C-alpha cells in the first residue's frame, strides 16, 4: 500500500473508531436507558436541563427542586388488586385461627373461602373492615415487621415474583436521574404511609421521611414491659388521595412541587397543583397500554382509573407515557436496590 494511501486509510480508521467511541460514551451517559428515544423522554431531559442551568431563565435553586410521585401504578404495578389490599387479605387469612367467628361473617367468610365476589359485594364498608382488622391493634413496629415478612413470602398471582420486585425500571432510572440533578424525590400516595415506609427506601431510594400517604390514628402508650410504644388504632386520620394530595403536600412537604408524576384520576389534583405554580413546571402520567408485559387499562378500570386526568393532560400539554411505546423495559430483572436520596 502506498504511503499516502496508508496514511489516508489509518486516518479514516481513526475517525471511525473515534465515532464509535463517542457513540459508546453517549450510550453510557444516557441517564434513562430503559426509555425509548422520542418526545416523552426528551420532554423529561429538556425540563431537567432547563431548570438546572445556572443563569438560565428557568433556573430553579436546588432547595426548590421538589418532585412528587404517586406509588400505585406509577412506581410499581397495581393490578389485579392494589398490593396493600392483597396484603390485607393475606393478613386476614393469617389471623383467622384466632377469630373462629369469621368463618360465618362477611366479608371475612369470603376472604377465607377465596370468594372474591362475596368480598366485592361488601363494597367500601367491607374493605374498610378488612383494612381495620389487618392494620390496627398492634404497635407500629409490629406492623412494619408484618409488612416486611409478607413481602418476603408473597408472590404476585400473574408474574410469580415478590410484589416489591414489580417496580418500574424506567421510573427507578427517572428517580435516580432527578436526584443526580439536585431534586428531592417524594412519594405522595393514596396508599397507607405505614405500609409503604418499611420498604420504599430499598426499592426506590426514597427514605421514609419523604413518604406522604394515607394514615390511621396512632396512639402513644406504655407497653407491658414499661417501654413506650405507638399503637395503631382502627380510625382513619388522613386520606391522601385526590384533593387530599395537594393538602398532604402542603402539610408534610411545605413546598409546591415543580415536577410530579401520577397515573390515575386520583393524581389529578396533585398534577393540577403542581402545574398551577409559577415558573417551569412538569406533569407526567403513566398510561398503562401494555397488556403483554404488564396490563392495559384506563377510562373503565376499577383500579387506577385514568379518565379525567387523561383529558386534563391533553388540554394542559402534560407528558403522557405510553408504556408500550415509550418503555424498553417494564420491570427490572431482579429486586432493585437504589442508594439513599438526599
Residue, then its C-alpha position, 0 to 999 in steps of 0.5 A: x500500500x502506498x504511503x499516502x494511501x496508508x496514511x489516508x486509510x489509518x486516518x479514516x480508521x481513526x475517525x471511525x473508531x473515534x465515532x464509535x467511541x463517542x457513540x459508546x460514551x453517549x450510550x453510557x451517559x444516557x441517564x434513562x436507558x430503559x426509555x425509548x428515544x422520542x418526545x416523552x423522554x426528551x420532554x423529561x431531559x429538556x425540563x431537567x436541563x432547563x431548570x438546572x442551568x445556572x443563569x438560565x431563565x428557568x433556573x430553579x435553586x436546588x432547595x426548590x427542586x421538589x418532585x412528587x410521585x404517586x406509588x400505585x401504578x406509577x412506581x410499581x404495578x397495581x393490578x389485579x388488586x392494589x398490593x396493600x389490599x392483597x396484603x390485607x387479605x393475606x393478613x386476614x387469612x393469617x389471623x383467622x385461627x384466632x377469630x373462629x367467628x369469621x368463618x360465618x361473617x362477611x366479608x371475612x367468610x369470603x376472604x377465607x373461602x377465596x370468594x372474591x365476589x362475596x368480598x366485592x359485594x361488601x363494597x367500601x364498608x367491607x374493605x374498610x373492615x378488612x383494612x381495620x382488622x389487618x392494620x390496627x391493634x398492634x404497635x407500629x413496629x409490629x406492623x412494619x415487621x408484618x409488612x416486611x415478612x409478607x413481602x418476603x413470602x408473597x408472590x404476585x398471582x400473574x408474574x410469580x415474583x415478590x410484589x416489591x420486585x414489580x417496580x418500574x425500571x424506567x421510573x427507578x432510572x427517572x428517580x435516580x436521574x432527578x436526584x443526580x440533578x439536585x431534586x428531592x424525590x417524594x412519594x405522595x400516595x393514596x396508599x397507607x404511609x405505614x405500609x409503604x415506609x418499611x420498604x420504599x427506601x430499598x426499592x426506590x431510594x426514597x427514605x421514609x421521611x419523604x413518604x406522604x400517604x394515607x394514615x390511621x390514628x396512632x396512639x402513644x402508650x406504655x407497653x407491658x414491659x414499661x417501654x413506650x410504644x405507638x399503637x395503631x388504632x382502627x380510625x382513619x386520620x388522613x386520606x391522601x388521595x385526590x384533593x387530599x394530595x395537594x393538602x398532604x403536600x402542603x402539610x408534610x412537604x411545605x413546598x409546591x412541587x415543580x415536577x410530579x408524576x401520577x397515573x390515575x384520576x386520583x393524581x389529578x389534583x396533585x398534577x393540577x397543583x403542581x402545574x398551577x405554580x409559577x415558573x417551569x413546571x412538569x406533569x407526567x402520567x403513566x398510561x398503562x397500554x401494555x397488556x403483554x408485559x404488564x396490563x392495559x387499562x384506563x377510562x373503565x378500570x376499577x383500579x387506577x382509573x385514568x379518565x379525567x386526568x387523561x383529558x386534563x393532560x391533553x388540554x394542559x400539554x402534560x407528558x403522557x407515557x405510553x408504556x408500550x411505546x415509550x418503555x424498553x423495559x417494564x420491570x427490572x430483572x431482579x429486586x432493585x436496590x437504589x442508594x439513599x436520596x438526599 
